[in-house]
Amino acid sequence: MSKAPYVPPKVWKNDAPSGGQFASINRPTAGPTHEKNLPVGKHPLQLYSLATPNGVKVTIMLEELLALGHSGAEYDAWLIRINEGDQFSSGFVGINPNSKIPALLDRSVEPPIRVFESGSILLYLAEKFGALLPRDLPGRTETMNWLFWQMGAAPYLGGGFGHFYAYAPEKLEYPINRFTMETKRQLDVLDRRLGESAYLAGDSYTIADIAVWSWYGQLVRNTVYSAAEFLSAQEYTHVQRWAENIAQRPAVVRGMRVNRTWGDEESQVAERHQAADLD
């Protein structure tokens, strides 16, 4: 006997569990659930995060800046356990009212500046240190094109494809087909662009590559969602070349380990407070 089709109520109410891997942290309201101050380390930059695709954007960026000799980019990276609701503490909400990782506090200025949303953090750090963002108008604009492309596109990959393919309590044909089609279209967009140039903005590695690689580079390398075969990721040869080249960068290798609490033990550095933590 087939299941009756779902009919939306006239007024939606949150009166039934949503199911899925992250159901325990989903709710229809904002604001803190409990009082708790965030820890503060000795460095000017305080990062509160987890090594999700959005989280690793910032740790990769910080490690790239340090590799370029920007000592002011030294940072403390504190672990935010999203499955345990750390992002709903009063301290975290004070930095990011949207209760999503990553969140950054720049204490090198007075008063300290809060920065939230991963794309905003990348841009803030690039401008603060004058790195990984071209200064010429065409190069800067192309970098921003792809940075904003990622911010608009990735929700279809993560909240759409990733959720229904990997995390939803049951496999549903319509949403999986819908978001698979869009994910493959996005990979084709990237593949066509990367067939024209080494990096997204041209010949130089920029914050656009960091942002996009953290989602799509990991996707085609099969390190998120375990979906590379399902998506026929090998078809996107230019994306594959770009993804592998970036994956070999020492700063990327280092940044990927920060705030990571799963996988091989040697890949995990739950918190980072000095460079030696990654040795």
NORBELQUI-V997524 format. One record per pair of residues at least 12 apart in sequence whose C-alpha atoms are under 8 Angstrom apart, sorted by the first residue. I is the first residue (numbers start at 0). J is the second residue. D is the distance in Angstrom with one decimal. If there is no record, write none. Layout:
I & J & D
I & J & D
This chain:
13 & 27 & 7.5
18 & 167 & 7.1
18 & 168 & 5.7
19 & 166 & 5.6
19 & 167 & 4.6
19 & 168 & 4.5
20 & 166 & 5.5
20 & 167 & 6.9
20 & 168 & 7.5
21 & 82 & 7.0
21 & 166 & 7.8
23 & 82 & 7.4
24 & 81 & 7.6
24 & 82 & 6.6
24 & 83 & 7.8
24 & 84 & 6.4
29 & 96 & 7.6
29 & 97 & 7.0
29 & 98 & 7.7
30 & 87 & 7.0
30 & 89 & 7.8
30 & 92 & 6.6
30 & 96 & 6.7
30 & 97 & 8.0
30 & 98 & 7.8
31 & 87 & 4.7
31 & 88 & 5.2
31 & 89 & 5.0
31 & 92 & 6.1
32 & 87 & 5.5
32 & 88 & 6.1
32 & 89 & 7.3
33 & 87 & 6.9
33 & 88 & 5.2
33 & 89 & 6.1
34 & 88 & 5.7
34 & 89 & 4.9
34 & 90 & 7.3
35 & 88 & 5.4
35 & 89 & 5.6
35 & 90 & 5.7
36 & 88 & 7.5
36 & 89 & 6.7
36 & 90 & 4.6
36 & 91 & 7.7
37 & 90 & 5.2
37 & 91 & 6.6
38 & 77 & 7.6
39 & 75 & 7.9
40 & 75 & 5.9
40 & 272 & 7.4
41 & 75 & 7.4
42 & 73 & 6.1
42 & 74 & 5.2
42 & 75 & 6.1
43 & 71 & 7.4
43 & 72 & 7.8
43 & 73 & 7.1
43 & 74 & 6.5
43 & 105 & 5.9
43 & 106 & 4.8
43 & 107 & 4.9
44 & 72 & 6.9
44 & 73 & 6.7
44 & 74 & 4.7
44 & 75 & 6.5
44 & 103 & 7.0
44 & 104 & 5.9
44 & 105 & 4.8
44 & 106 & 6.1
44 & 107 & 7.2
45 & 74 & 5.8
45 & 75 & 5.1
45 & 76 & 6.3
45 & 77 & 7.6
45 & 103 & 5.7
45 & 104 & 5.1
45 & 105 & 6.5
45 & 106 & 7.5
46 & 74 & 7.0
46 & 75 & 6.0
46 & 76 & 4.7
46 & 77 & 6.0
46 & 101 & 7.2
46 & 102 & 6.0
46 & 103 & 4.6
46 & 104 & 6.5
47 & 76 & 5.9
47 & 77 & 4.8
47 & 78 & 6.1
47 & 79 & 6.0
47 & 91 & 8.0
47 & 100 & 6.9
47 & 101 & 5.9
47 & 102 & 5.3
47 & 103 & 6.3
48 & 76 & 7.0
48 & 77 & 6.3
48 & 78 & 5.5
48 & 79 & 5.2
48 & 100 & 5.1
48 & 101 & 4.5
48 & 102 & 6.5
48 & 258 & 6.6
49 & 78 & 5.9
49 & 79 & 5.7
49 & 80 & 6.9
49 & 81 & 7.8
49 & 100 & 6.8
49 & 101 & 7.1
49 & 257 & 7.8
49 & 258 & 4.9
49 & 259 & 6.4
50 & 255 & 6.9
50 & 256 & 7.5
50 & 257 & 6.5
50 & 258 & 5.1
50 & 259 & 5.0
52 & 213 & 5.0
52 & 214 & 5.4
53 & 100 & 7.3
53 & 101 & 6.9
53 & 117 & 6.1
53 & 210 & 7.8
53 & 213 & 6.9
53 & 214 & 7.6
54 & 100 & 6.3
54 & 101 & 5.2
54 & 117 & 7.3
55 & 213 & 6.7
55 & 254 & 6.3
55 & 255 & 5.8
55 & 257 & 7.6
56 & 117 & 6.9
56 & 121 & 7.6
56 & 209 & 5.9
56 & 210 & 5.7
56 & 213 & 6.0
57 & 101 & 7.6
57 & 117 & 6.8
57 & 120 & 7.0
57 & 121 & 6.5
57 & 254 & 8.0
58 & 254 & 4.6
58 & 255 & 7.1
58 & 257 & 6.7
59 & 209 & 7.3
59 & 250 & 6.1
59 & 251 & 5.2
59 & 253 & 7.2
59 & 254 & 4.2
59 & 255 & 6.6
60 & 121 & 6.9
60 & 124 & 8.0
60 & 206 & 7.5
60 & 209 & 7.2
60 & 254 & 7.6
61 & 73 & 7.5
61 & 74 & 7.7
61 & 254 & 7.7
62 & 250 & 5.0
62 & 251 & 7.3
62 & 253 & 6.9
62 & 254 & 5.9
63 & 250 & 5.1
63 & 251 & 7.4
64 & 128 & 7.8
64 & 130 & 7.3
66 & 250 & 6.8
69 & 128 & 7.2
73 & 273 & 7.6
74 & 271 & 7.8
74 & 272 & 6.5
74 & 273 & 7.4
75 & 270 & 7.6
75 & 271 & 5.7
75 & 272 & 4.4
75 & 273 & 7.2
76 & 257 & 7.3
76 & 258 & 7.0
76 & 270 & 5.4
76 & 271 & 5.0
76 & 272 & 6.3
77 & 258 & 7.1
77 & 269 & 7.8
77 & 270 & 5.3
77 & 271 & 7.0
78 & 258 & 5.5
78 & 269 & 6.2
78 & 270 & 5.8
79 & 100 & 7.6
86 & 98 & 5.2
86 & 99 & 6.4
86 & 100 & 7.3
94 & 113 & 5.6
94 & 114 & 7.2
94 & 115 & 7.2
95 & 113 & 7.7
95 & 114 & 7.6
95 & 115 & 5.7
99 & 116 & 7.8
100 & 115 & 7.9
100 & 116 & 7.6
100 & 117 & 8.0
101 & 115 & 6.6
101 & 116 & 6.7
101 & 117 & 6.2
102 & 114 & 6.1
102 & 115 & 4.8
102 & 116 & 7.0
102 & 117 & 7.8
102 & 120 & 8.0
103 & 115 & 6.3
103 & 120 & 7.2
118 & 146 & 6.9
118 & 147 & 7.7
118 & 150 & 6.9
118 & 210 & 7.2
121 & 206 & 6.4
122 & 206 & 7.4
125 & 206 & 7.5
131 & 204 & 6.7
131 & 205 & 4.4
131 & 206 & 5.7
132 & 205 & 5.6
132 & 206 & 6.5
133 & 205 & 7.7
138 & 200 & 6.4
138 & 201 & 7.6
141 & 199 & 7.9
141 & 200 & 5.2
142 & 199 & 7.2
142 & 200 & 5.0
142 & 205 & 6.9
142 & 206 & 7.2
142 & 207 & 5.5
143 & 207 & 7.0
145 & 199 & 6.9
145 & 200 & 7.4
145 & 207 & 5.6
145 & 211 & 7.8
146 & 206 & 7.2
146 & 207 & 4.7
146 & 210 & 6.5
146 & 211 & 7.3
149 & 210 & 6.8
149 & 211 & 5.8
152 & 185 & 7.5
153 & 214 & 7.2
155 & 178 & 6.6
155 & 181 & 7.3
155 & 182 & 7.1
156 & 178 & 7.1
156 & 181 & 7.9
156 & 182 & 5.8
159 & 174 & 7.6
159 & 178 & 5.7
160 & 174 & 7.7
160 & 175 & 6.2
160 & 178 & 4.8
160 & 179 & 5.9
160 & 182 & 7.1
161 & 224 & 6.3
163 & 175 & 5.8
164 & 224 & 7.8
165 & 224 & 6.0
179 & 230 & 7.4
183 & 230 & 6.9
186 & 215 & 7.5
186 & 235 & 7.0
186 & 238 & 7.6
187 & 235 & 7.0
189 & 238 & 6.6
190 & 235 & 5.7
190 & 236 & 7.1
190 & 237 & 5.2
190 & 238 & 5.2
191 & 237 & 7.7
193 & 237 & 5.5
193 & 238 & 6.5
193 & 241 & 7.4
194 & 237 & 5.6
197 & 241 & 7.1
198 & 241 & 7.2
212 & 242 & 6.5
212 & 245 & 7.7
216 & 238 & 7.2
216 & 239 & 7.5
216 & 241 & 7.8
216 & 242 & 4.7
216 & 243 & 7.8
217 & 242 & 7.5
219 & 232 & 5.3
219 & 233 & 7.5
219 & 238 & 7.7
219 & 239 & 6.6
219 & 242 & 7.6
220 & 239 & 7.5
220 & 242 & 7.3
220 & 243 & 7.8
253 & 277 & 6.7
256 & 268 & 5.5
256 & 269 & 8.0
256 & 277 & 7.8
257 & 269 & 6.1
257 & 270 & 6.3
257 & 271 & 6.3
258 & 270 & 5.4
258 & 271 & 7.4
